[in-house]
Structure formats: C-alpha cells, structure tokens
Amino acid sequence: MSPDPLPAFSPRTLLLIPVYNHARTLRAVVEACLREGHQVLVVDDGSTDGSLETVADLPINRHQLPMNRGKGAAIQAGALLAASLGFEAILTLDADGQHDPADAHLLLAAAAPHWPAIVLGARRMDGANVPRSSRFGMAFSNFWVRLECGRALPDTQSGYRLYPTALLTQGGFLSRRYTFEIEVLVRGSWAGLTILSTPVSVFYAPGKERVSHFHKFRDNLRLSVLHTWLVARSLLPWPHRRLAAERAPDKAAPSLWHPIRFLRQLCQEHTGPAELATATWVGIFIGSLPIIPFGVVTIVYVCHRLRLNKLAGAGASNLCVIPFVPFLCIEVGHLLRYGTWWTAFNRHGLVNEIHQRLWEWLLGSLIVGPLLGALVALPVYLLIKSLRRRSGASA
C-alpha cells in the first residue's frame, strides 16, 4: 500500500486591509474577516475621516501611516510588520466591501500545493453594477502584464491577493500607489514565483455609494509610465532577482536541428489576436527605423523577449520596403526639422548630406512607424478575432 501523500504546505497568513478614508465600510469588512477566523491587520494610509477609530475596539492589529503615501506603500508597510510577527504570507483585500472575506480560503487552497506563489482573486465581472471602465481597465492591464512577463492572467487589477511576505519586503519597487499592484505582479513573475488565479465574487455598490480614490488622469499616467518601464526592462538581458527556482518550460524549445518542427512551432506560438497584432506593430515600427542591416535580428529579439510571434513580426517588417517607407520617413523628418518637404533630389542632397537624411529618417520613423504599425495591426487584430469567432461558432 502506497504511503499517504505529504500534506500541502500552508503558509502562516495575515489578512491585510489597506485603508484610505473608508470609515463608512471598514468596520463591516473587518467584522466579516474576524467571523471567518482570520488574523487581521489594518494599515491606515493617512486617512482624514477617522477610519481607524471605527475598528479601535476590535481584536485586530492596527498600523497608521502619518500621511497618505499610496496603496502600495500601505501594503509594503503591512508586509514588513507581518514579517516581523512571523507571518510568511499576507492576504490583501480592499476596504470598500467589494470582496467577500469568505472567499479567502479559495486563495489559500490554490496556493498550498505551489508555495511560494502569488494568487489572484479573479473577480466575476458580470454583475449589474460593474462599471464598464473597470472591465476595460482590467482587459487593458491584462494585455500589458502578458507582454511584460508572458503570463495570461484573467484579472491583474484585483486587490484580493495572496503574497509571500519575502517578495514584498525585498525592496526595489518603483511604485507606491495603485500601480504597485501591477509592478509587484510582474516582478513576482520575474522572480520565478508561480502566479495563480481563482474566481471570487465581487460586489460593486451603486454609483453614488461607491468609494474610489482612483484618479483617472493622474493614475492612468502613472500606469502608462510604469508599463513603459516594465516593457523596457523586460527587453534587457540582465537577470532578475529570484525567489524561487526557475520553472521547467511547458514544452521543449524548437531546435534548428529539426527545421520543419522548428518552423511549425514558430508558427504556432503566441498566436492570439492581440499577440499577433502587437507583433505586427513591432515589426513595422522596427522595420521603419534606419537600422536595415540589423532590422530582422532586432525584431526577432524584441518579439522573443516580449513573447510575441516572431514570424508575424519579421513578416510585417517587409511592408517597410525600400524606398517607399524610408522615403516617407525622410520627408516627415525634414518637415519636422525645417517645416517644409524635402525636394532636393540630387547628388548633393542624397550623398553629401546623407548624414542629414539619416537623421531625418530616424526622426520621421518615430512618427511614421507607430502610425503605420497601428494602421496595419488594427485590421490584423479584427480579422483574426473574426476568424476565431467564426471558427468557434462552426465547431
């Protein structure tokens, strides 16, 4: 008779609630957490409405930041306190009542066989009160996270999460506000942690009753800057600090010793509509740059680092054929520099001033490349999505 399998490891977990001006909803959330048997820590991020006083009589840990520093700063402060108390994990949920504390066991159960891991509570966004902007923001964030770390995750904006405290206390994070939750997810993936998702319920109060401190312009700008940095960092070959052993690849990497198999695998990898459209955009943008001898190599490298389809990127670059796209880039670059189109098509303008033409080509490609890439990538995305939809309907 075979021995019983060893039980999955369950980390000692502290439930963390970051708070900023949630006096109306906080007590009900904390009481629900206590009824589920959790040890609770509330970190007040400089509230001005007396949020922490509403739970002063409850058997929980409390910590207050002297001024508002952002949700990420509150989570990091709570993780440091949790680590000092001997907790190996923190489970975060929002103070506005949108998460059900009864779902916490789902995240813990998902993590146990794979610890250390990050577990996301993927919200079921089909309720009547779910804002359309939240659905769009979730899809937009999912796309960028997949580009930055290669993980297809259903809800990268959920605040219902289980983290190893070792990840949050290692430092090196750039973000302190809402953007922190995106950065820690990507950096956790780079650190080798397993990232899992489990469906959870979500409650959105009617519009006027909903408490949100998300600033549409300021926080979206922060997200744009963060994603720009994360994409740039993902292209660099420098190794990342690791917290877990590197995972074995899902399947064998294609080998040049088997050219037919190699080509087949290249054709099949990263073939989602968004991935193929993004690879098309990358191929056209890089193909428009004045780096002709190194264009294909650069495209293949970028597509490899961003986990995009290499053949789609390299193929799309052929649209930037000489002389048409380079000529257009030079014209646009000349217009940017002098306010007029370039018309001196003679030996002096082509040979003696070649350095001027190259500079104009570079300037123009920064305008023409992204625009031309978008003009081609959008139809590619819509076409592939339509074909996939028809294929699924006919199956």
Stockholm file with secondary structure:
# STOCKHOLM 1.0

chainA/1-395         MSPDPLPAFSPRTLLLIPVYNHARTLRAVVEACLREGHQVLVVDDGSTDGSLETVADLPINRHQLPMNRGKGAAIQAGALLAASLGFEAILTLDADGQHDPADAHLLLAAAAPHWPAIVLGARRMDGANVPRSSRFGMAFSNFWVRLECGRALPDTQSGYRLYPTALLTQGGFLSRRYTFEIEVLVRGSWAGLTILSTPVSVFYAPGKERVSHFHKFRDNLRLSVLHTWLVARSLLPWPHRRLAAERAPDKAAPSLWHPIRFLRQLCQEHTGPAELATATWVGIFIGSLPIIPFGVVTIVYVCHRLRLNKLAGAGASNLCVIPFVPFLCIEVGHLLRYGTWWTAFNRHGLVNEIHQRLWEWLLGSLIVGPLLGALVALPVYLLIKSLRRRSGASA
#=GR chainA/1-395 SS CCCCCCCCCCCCEEEEEEESSCTTTHHHHHHHHHHTTCCEEEEECSCSSCTGGGGTTSSSEEEECSSCCCHHHHHHHHHHHHHHTTCSEEEECCTTSCSCGGGHHHHHHHHGGGCSEEEEEEECCCSTTCCHHHHHHHHHHHHHHHHHHCCCCSCTTCSCEEEEHHHHTSCCCCCCSTTHHHHHHHHHHHTTCEEEEEEECCCCCCGGGCCCCCCHHHHHHHHHHHHHHHHHHHHSCCCCCCSSCCCCCSSCCCCTTSHHHHHHHHHHSSCSHHHHHHHHHHHHHHHHSSCGGGHHHHHHHHHHHTTCCHHHHHHHGGGSCTTHHHHHHHHHHHHHHHSSCCCCCSHIIIIITHHHHHHHHHHHHHHHHHHHHHHHHHHHHHHHHHHHHHHHHHC
#=GC SS_cons         CCCCCCCCCCCCEEEEEEESSCTTTHHHHHHHHHHTTCCEEEEECSCSSCTGGGGTTSSSEEEECSSCCCHHHHHHHHHHHHHHTTCSEEEECCTTSCSCGGGHHHHHHHHGGGCSEEEEEEECCCSTTCCHHHHHHHHHHHHHHHHHHCCCCSCTTCSCEEEEHHHHTSCCCCCCSTTHHHHHHHHHHHTTCEEEEEEECCCCCCGGGCCCCCCHHHHHHHHHHHHHHHHHHHHSCCCCCCSSCCCCCSSCCCCTTSHHHHHHHHHHSSCSHHHHHHHHHHHHHHHHSSCGGGHHHHHHHHHHHTTCCHHHHHHHGGGSCTTHHHHHHHHHHHHHHHSSCCCCCSHIIIIITHHHHHHHHHHHHHHHHHHHHHHHHHHHHHHHHHHHHHHHHHC
//
